[in-house]
């Protein structure tokens, strides 16, 4: 969802968040390191290099949905996200984890276990959580592309609001040191 699948980069939530961030916190900038179709394993394999390249103060971790939609093992999803969080923390980056949910057709047991991954990681690693990235519209078909999975342009502003609600508190709490732009 961060890689702007099916919509222009300028209309995606990351670009909209960048605009909002620059208007209120000009010392910060956003790097979108997402890849369309990425899984938690792919993110785990790329995180160290990405951290070294960009030295972020905050990492917005939005992975797991593709794993869940593919029916990946819950333990694997959890362990991959945990490894990403650990790498971020070892590099002094705060983590903002974006929680996701799956459609009910994956079965009650699997969807509940999947959804529980996110608060479990928050508790284990003392990180911040966006409870559900698609809150406020995740059940409304009008906010999705024809595939029924990827949010359309209309949904992007709602995603920004969900992210901003938590990110803004992180930025104003005094716990984030401003790192100079490269």
Backbone as CSV, one residue per row, in Angstrom:
resi,resn,N_x,N_y,N_z,CA_x,CA_y,CA_z,C_x,C_y,C_z
1,UNK,0.807,-1.200,0.000,0.000,0.000,0.000,0.851,1.264,0.000
2,UNK,2.043,1.157,0.506,2.936,2.313,0.514,3.638,2.493,-0.817
3,UNK,3.590,1.483,-1.687,4.268,1.535,-2.980,3.359,2.074,-4.082
4,UNK,2.173,2.574,-3.711,1.264,3.244,-4.647,0.727,2.338,-5.747
5,UNK,0.454,1.097,-5.413,-0.063,0.171,-6.407,-1.341,0.735,-7.039
6,UNK,-1.321,0.873,-8.360,-2.505,1.289,-9.102,-2.839,2.771,-9.052
7,UNK,-2.025,3.577,-8.389,-2.256,5.019,-8.350,-0.922,5.736,-8.553
8,UNK,-0.991,7.003,-8.890,0.246,7.754,-9.097,0.956,7.980,-7.759
9,UNK,2.262,8.089,-7.818,3.053,8.301,-6.597,2.619,9.576,-5.883
10,UNK,2.280,10.598,-6.621,1.876,11.879,-6.024,0.556,11.779,-5.269
11,UNK,-0.284,10.822,-5.639,-1.590,10.663,-5.000,-1.545,9.688,-3.827
12,UNK,-0.433,9.001,-3.638,-0.323,7.995,-2.590,-0.185,8.606,-1.209
13,UNK,-0.488,7.803,-0.206,-0.497,8.312,1.165,0.880,8.752,1.628
14,UNK,1.934,8.134,1.146,3.272,8.530,1.579,3.589,9.939,1.083
15,UNK,3.255,10.242,-0.166,3.477,11.595,-0.701,2.611,12.619,0.041
16,UNK,1.392,12.241,0.340,0.503,13.151,1.083,1.013,13.368,2.505
17,UNK,1.550,12.321,3.115,2.130,12.452,4.447,3.362,13.357,4.397
18,UNK,4.144,13.218,3.358,5.335,14.065,3.185,4.935,15.538,3.144
19,UNK,3.889,15.862,2.404,3.396,17.246,2.332,2.983,17.740,3.713
20,UNK,2.259,16.921,4.423,1.792,17.308,5.749,2.955,17.482,6.715
21,UNK,3.884,16.563,6.671,5.055,16.628,7.540,5.857,17.896,7.265
22,UNK,6.081,18.207,6.014,6.859,19.392,5.659,6.180,20.682,6.094
23,UNK,4.867,20.686,6.122,4.154,21.897,6.540,4.225,22.129,8.042
24,UNK,4.435,21.061,8.821,4.463,21.203,10.275,5.823,20.925,10.905
25,UNK,6.628,20.090,10.258,7.939,19.701,10.795,8.947,19.687,9.647
26,UNK,9.377,20.851,9.242,10.228,20.989,8.059,11.591,20.312,8.205
27,UNK,12.013,20.015,9.431,13.311,19.371,9.627,13.299,17.886,9.281
28,UNK,12.142,17.322,9.059,12.029,15.906,8.731,11.741,15.737,7.248
29,UNK,12.178,14.629,6.720,11.807,14.266,5.361,11.461,12.777,5.344
30,UNK,10.790,12.365,4.303,10.323,10.984,4.200,11.028,10.294,3.043
31,UNK,11.455,9.074,3.298,12.006,8.198,2.268,11.058,7.012,2.163
32,UNK,10.539,6.778,0.998,9.652,5.636,0.790,10.488,4.471,0.267
33,UNK,10.764,3.522,1.131,11.585,2.368,0.762,10.743,1.137,0.470
34,UNK,9.463,1.337,0.236,8.576,0.194,0.014,8.702,-0.349,-1.410
35,UNK,8.336,-1.608,-1.544,8.325,-2.305,-2.829,6.956,-2.960,-2.961
36,UNK,6.332,-2.783,-4.095,5.021,-3.375,-4.326,5.083,-4.895,-4.183
37,UNK,4.149,-5.446,-3.429,4.071,-6.889,-3.235,5.020,-7.440,-2.190
38,UNK,5.709,-6.566,-1.481,6.718,-6.981,-0.494,6.100,-7.808,0.627
39,UNK,6.877,-8.764,1.108,6.491,-9.584,2.249,7.381,-9.225,3.434
40,UNK,7.035,-9.753,4.591,7.860,-9.487,5.771,9.260,-10.070,5.595
41,UNK,9.387,-11.193,4.919,10.711,-11.774,4.681,11.545,-10.857,3.793
42,UNK,10.932,-10.316,2.757,11.636,-9.373,1.896,12.081,-8.144,2.672
43,UNK,11.199,-7.633,3.515,11.548,-6.488,4.354,12.668,-6.824,5.320
44,UNK,12.596,-8.013,5.874,13.648,-8.458,6.803,14.998,-8.524,6.086
45,UNK,14.985,-9.004,4.856,16.225,-9.122,4.090,16.792,-7.766,3.664
46,UNK,15.943,-6.756,3.552,16.386,-5.442,3.076,16.627,-4.416,4.178
47,UNK,16.151,-4.648,5.391,16.106,-3.592,6.395,17.480,-3.056,6.775
48,UNK,18.445,-3.883,6.991,19.759,-3.392,7.443,20.386,-2.447,6.422
49,UNK,20.339,-2.824,5.179,20.893,-1.971,4.120,20.121,-0.647,4.030
50,UNK,18.817,-0.722,4.169,17.994,0.490,4.110,18.297,1.407,5.289
51,UNK,18.457,0.845,6.477,18.792,1.643,7.657,20.164,2.303,7.502
52,UNK,21.119,1.562,6.990,22.456,2.123,6.787,22.432,3.257,5.774
53,UNK,21.654,3.101,4.732,21.593,4.102,3.663,20.912,5.386,4.103
54,UNK,19.841,5.276,4.909,19.017,6.449,5.216,19.105,6.950,6.651
55,UNK,19.578,6.151,7.589,19.669,6.529,9.015,18.404,7.230,9.523
56,UNK,17.272,6.576,9.460,16.024,7.233,9.861,15.894,7.417,11.371
57,UNK,15.160,8.456,11.762,14.794,8.662,13.167,13.583,7.803,13.502
58,UNK,12.675,7.654,12.528,11.449,6.873,12.684,11.277,5.983,11.457
59,UNK,10.865,4.744,11.694,10.514,3.841,10.605,9.039,3.519,10.747
60,UNK,8.275,3.819,9.706,6.877,3.410,9.670,6.874,2.043,8.998
61,UNK,6.598,1.024,9.774,6.664,-0.362,9.320,5.272,-0.821,8.912
62,UNK,5.074,-0.937,7.617,3.775,-1.309,7.061,3.975,-2.552,6.205
63,UNK,4.108,-3.682,6.879,4.276,-4.969,6.210,3.427,-6.024,6.920
64,UNK,3.140,-7.081,6.195,2.409,-8.198,6.777,1.151,-8.561,6.014
65,UNK,0.538,-7.571,5.374,-0.718,-7.848,4.669,-0.521,-8.868,3.549
66,UNK,0.539,-8.705,2.765,0.768,-9.660,1.674,1.022,-11.059,2.212
67,UNK,1.735,-11.155,3.336,1.960,-12.462,3.963,0.618,-13.083,4.345
68,UNK,-0.216,-12.302,5.009,-1.502,-12.793,5.464,-2.396,-13.211,4.313
69,UNK,-2.405,-12.420,3.248,-3.235,-12.748,2.089,-2.750,-14.018,1.391
70,UNK,-1.492,-14.354,1.591,-0.934,-15.581,1.010,-1.022,-16.754,1.983
71,UNK,-1.559,-16.512,3.175,-1.708,-17.575,4.161,-0.404,-18.015,4.784
72,UNK,0.565,-17.099,4.870,1.865,-17.437,5.465,1.690,-17.819,6.930
73,UNK,2.640,-18.567,7.428,2.604,-18.997,8.824,2.656,-17.790,9.755
74,UNK,1.787,-17.766,10.740,1.715,-16.659,11.699,3.067,-16.454,12.379
75,UNK,3.703,-17.513,12.790,5.009,-17.412,13.457,6.037,-16.749,12.548
76,UNK,6.025,-17.088,11.277,6.955,-16.504,10.313,6.724,-15.002,10.173
77,UNK,5.465,-14.597,10.062,5.139,-13.174,9.951,5.628,-12.454,11.204
78,UNK,5.299,-12.997,12.351,5.699,-12.407,13.635,7.218,-12.285,13.721
79,UNK,7.915,-13.378,13.438,9.370,-13.398,13.578,10.050,-12.441,12.605
80,UNK,9.542,-12.344,11.388,10.119,-11.410,10.418,9.909,-9.961,10.858
81,UNK,8.705,-9.642,11.320,8.453,-8.281,11.811,9.307,-7.986,13.033
82,UNK,9.448,-8.961,13.928,10.280,-8.778,15.118,11.727,-8.496,14.720
83,UNK,12.242,-9.204,13.738,13.622,-8.986,13.283,13.787,-7.587,12.693
84,UNK,12.780,-7.113,11.976,12.836,-5.758,11.408,12.841,-4.726,12.533
85,UNK,11.973,-4.912,13.515,11.901,-3.986,14.650,13.227,-3.979,15.400
86,UNK,13.788,-5.150,15.646,15.070,-5.234,16.353,16.172,-4.508,15.591
87,UNK,16.203,-4.674,14.285,17.213,-3.982,13.472,17.027,-2.471,13.565
88,UNK,15.802,-2.016,13.534,15.526,-0.582,13.659,16.003,-0.068,15.014
89,UNK,15.656,-0.790,16.061,16.041,-0.357,17.404,17.551,-0.383,17.590
90,UNK,18.222,-1.336,16.999,19.687,-1.389,17.075,20.318,-0.189,16.364
91,UNK,19.584,0.395,15.430,20.051,1.563,14.697,19.415,2.856,15.221
92,UNK,18.893,2.779,16.449,18.313,3.942,17.133,17.169,4.606,16.374
93,UNK,16.409,3.821,15.638,15.229,4.326,14.947,13.986,3.889,15.724
94,UNK,13.114,4.826,15.986,11.827,4.491,16.591,10.965,3.814,15.540
95,UNK,10.098,2.910,15.978,9.250,2.170,15.047,7.792,2.516,15.293
96,UNK,7.112,2.817,14.204,5.663,3.008,14.197,5.113,1.874,13.337
97,UNK,4.468,0.916,13.978,3.956,-0.275,13.304,2.517,-0.051,12.858
98,UNK,2.259,-0.338,11.590,0.914,-0.204,11.043,0.204,-1.550,11.121
99,UNK,-0.822,-1.617,11.936,-1.595,-2.842,12.079,-2.482,-3.076,10.873
100,UNK,-2.663,-4.341,10.563,-3.509,-4.722,9.440,-4.512,-5.784,9.886
101,UNK,-5.533,-5.957,9.067,-6.535,-6.987,9.287,-6.757,-7.712,7.976
102,UNK,-7.259,-8.913,8.064,-7.548,-9.713,6.877,-9.048,-9.869,6.702
103,UNK,-9.483,-10.109,5.463,-10.905,-10.388,5.246,-11.308,-11.665,5.976
104,UNK,-12.563,-11.786,6.361,-13.015,-12.939,7.142,-12.938,-14.265,6.400
105,UNK,-12.809,-14.249,5.082,-12.778,-15.503,4.326,-11.506,-16.324,4.562
106,UNK,-10.564,-15.796,5.350,-9.366,-16.555,5.688,-9.588,-17.429,6.930
107,UNK,-10.769,-17.348,7.481,-11.112,-18.154,8.651,-10.864,-17.387,9.931
108,UNK,-11.746,-17.582,10.878,-11.706,-16.848,12.141,-10.393,-17.063,12.893
109,UNK,-9.940,-18.291,12.994,-8.722,-18.588,13.765,-7.516,-17.876,13.156
110,UNK,-7.342,-17.981,11.837,-6.185,-17.366,11.188,-6.252,-15.837,11.279
111,UNK,-7.399,-15.264,10.983,-7.504,-13.801,10.995,-7.280,-13.237,12.392
112,UNK,-7.761,-13.908,13.416,-7.537,-13.433,14.787,-6.063,-13.540,15.179
113,UNK,-5.427,-14.639,14.818,-4.004,-14.792,15.119,-3.177,-13.756,14.358
114,UNK,-3.541,-13.508,13.111,-2.844,-12.503,12.308,-2.987,-11.123,12.954
115,UNK,-4.184,-10.755,13.278,-4.440,-9.434,13.862,-3.730,-9.269,15.208
116,UNK,-3.564,-10.346,15.945,-2.918,-10.290,17.265,-1.410,-10.058,17.179
117,UNK,-0.811,-10.323,16.017,0.628,-10.122,15.861,1.028,-8.696,16.232
118,UNK,0.278,-7.729,15.773,0.658,-6.321,15.891,0.681,-5.834,17.345
119,UNK,-0.381,-6.037,18.121,-0.291,-5.623,19.530,0.742,-6.424,20.323
120,UNK,0.968,-7.685,19.954,1.998,-8.481,20.624,3.374,-7.844,20.423
121,UNK,3.671,-7.433,19.212,4.954,-6.796,18.914,5.084,-5.453,19.623
122,UNK,4.000,-4.715,19.681,4.013,-3.425,20.376,4.375,-3.619,21.843
123,UNK,3.763,-4.616,22.464,4.038,-4.879,23.875,5.469,-5.387,24.085
124,UNK,5.906,-6.281,23.224,7.249,-6.857,23.375,8.363,-5.836,23.165
125,UNK,8.163,-4.927,22.220,9.237,-4.006,21.843,8.997,-2.552,22.249
126,UNK,7.875,-2.304,22.907,7.554,-0.945,23.365,7.635,0.059,22.219
127,UNK,6.927,-0.252,21.136,6.861,0.617,19.975,5.455,1.184,19.864
128,UNK,5.259,2.078,18.933,3.941,2.689,18.721,3.185,1.927,17.646
129,UNK,1.852,2.000,17.721,0.987,1.235,16.821,-0.105,2.108,16.219
130,UNK,-0.278,1.961,14.926,-1.486,2.417,14.239,-2.383,1.180,14.277
131,UNK,-3.430,1.165,15.083,-4.198,-0.074,15.272,-4.633,-0.760,13.973
132,UNK,-5.127,0.016,13.014,-5.533,-0.539,11.726,-5.327,0.540,10.678
133,UNK,-4.401,0.319,9.767,-4.051,1.321,8.766,-5.265,1.769,7.958
134,UNK,-6.216,0.883,7.762,-7.387,1.190,6.939,-8.627,1.513,7.776
135,UNK,-8.412,1.933,9.011,-9.533,2.268,9.900,-10.401,3.359,9.282
136,UNK,-11.700,3.194,9.437,-12.645,4.187,8.948,-13.137,3.931,7.539
137,UNK,-12.498,3.013,6.824,-12.959,2.721,5.463,-12.662,1.292,5.004
138,UNK,-11.972,0.514,5.807,-11.553,-0.826,5.399,-12.679,-1.748,4.978
139,UNK,-13.894,-1.440,5.366,-15.038,-2.278,5.001,-15.930,-1.635,3.938
140,UNK,-15.439,-0.549,3.317,-16.238,0.189,2.325,-15.634,0.007,0.928
141,UNK,-16.336,-0.660,0.056,-15.845,-0.998,-1.283,-15.485,0.226,-2.115
142,UNK,-16.153,1.359,-1.865,-15.901,2.565,-2.651,-14.488,3.102,-2.488
143,UNK,-13.775,2.661,-1.463,-12.430,3.159,-1.194,-11.337,2.219,-1.722
144,UNK,-11.736,1.239,-2.535,-10.771,0.267,-3.036,-10.796,0.185,-4.556
145,UNK,-9.650,-0.198,-5.086,-9.547,-0.409,-6.519,-10.351,-1.649,-6.900
146,UNK,-10.422,-1.922,-8.173,-11.236,-3.042,-8.675,-10.827,-4.384,-8.067
147,UNK,-9.561,-4.522,-7.633,-9.117,-5.793,-7.048,-9.691,-6.027,-5.651
148,UNK,-10.286,-4.986,-5.057,-10.886,-5.104,-3.733,-9.867,-5.176,-2.608
149,UNK,-8.593,-5.040,-2.907,-7.530,-5.152,-1.909,-6.787,-3.831,-1.708
150,UNK,-6.435,-3.180,-2.801,-5.622,-1.962,-2.728,-6.496,-0.708,-2.654
151,UNK,-6.221,0.156,-1.684,-6.990,1.400,-1.562,-6.821,2.284,-2.800
152,UNK,-7.899,2.965,-3.162,-7.858,3.874,-4.306,-7.406,5.271,-3.857
153,UNK,-7.406,6.220,-4.786,-6.960,7.585,-4.469,-7.794,8.214,-3.359
154,UNK,-9.082,7.947,-3.362,-9.974,8.523,-2.367,-9.589,8.081,-0.949
155,UNK,-9.039,6.899,-0.807,-8.684,6.352,0.503,-7.372,6.902,1.052
156,UNK,-6.533,7.459,0.207,-5.188,7.855,0.618,-5.186,8.909,1.725
157,UNK,-6.084,9.865,1.644,-6.163,10.896,2.698,-6.578,10.283,4.035
158,UNK,-7.422,9.283,3.985,-7.843,8.607,5.216,-6.667,7.838,5.833
159,UNK,-5.853,7.227,4.991,-4.666,6.527,5.497,-3.729,7.530,6.167
160,UNK,-3.517,8.675,5.526,-2.652,9.715,6.117,-3.167,10.109,7.493
161,UNK,-4.460,10.283,7.638,-5.023,10.660,8.938,-4.747,9.583,9.986
162,UNK,-4.883,8.320,9.592,-4.616,7.220,10.528,-3.153,7.191,10.956
163,UNK,-2.255,7.449,10.023,-0.826,7.484,10.337,-0.500,8.725,11.160
164,UNK,-1.007,9.869,10.727,-0.689,11.142,11.375,-1.120,11.171,12.835
165,UNK,-2.232,10.544,13.133,-2.741,10.529,14.507,-1.683,10.018,15.488
166,UNK,-0.917,9.014,15.091,0.112,8.458,15.961,1.464,9.133,15.714
167,UNK,1.815,9.343,14.470,3.106,9.956,14.142,3.234,11.341,14.764
168,UNK,2.193,12.117,14.710,2.227,13.468,15.266,2.555,13.445,16.753
169,UNK,1.986,12.502,17.475,2.288,12.415,18.911,3.743,12.020,19.136
170,UNK,4.289,11.201,18.255,5.702,10.843,18.372,6.591,12.061,18.142
171,UNK,6.232,12.871,17.176,7.040,14.038,16.826,6.946,15.151,17.852
172,UNK,5.825,15.234,18.537,5.640,16.320,19.508,5.956,15.906,20.937
173,UNK,6.255,14.624,21.142,6.513,14.145,22.504,7.927,14.444,22.982
174,UNK,8.792,14.856,22.069,10.173,15.141,22.453,11.064,13.922,22.494
175,UNK,10.561,12.760,22.056,11.385,11.551,22.089,12.149,11.330,20.798
176,UNK,11.844,12.101,19.773,12.505,11.927,18.479,13.522,13.029,18.277
177,UNK,14.741,12.646,18.087,15.793,13.616,17.785,15.763,13.884,16.287
178,UNK,15.868,15.128,15.916,15.887,15.478,14.496,17.259,15.146,13.937
179,UNK,17.269,14.353,12.899,18.519,14.027,12.217,18.603,14.884,10.959
180,UNK,19.767,15.449,10.687,19.873,16.305,9.513,19.603,15.522,8.233
181,UNK,19.034,16.228,7.252,18.752,15.596,5.972,20.056,15.346,5.238
182,UNK,20.105,14.229,4.527,21.326,13.897,3.758,21.303,14.589,2.419
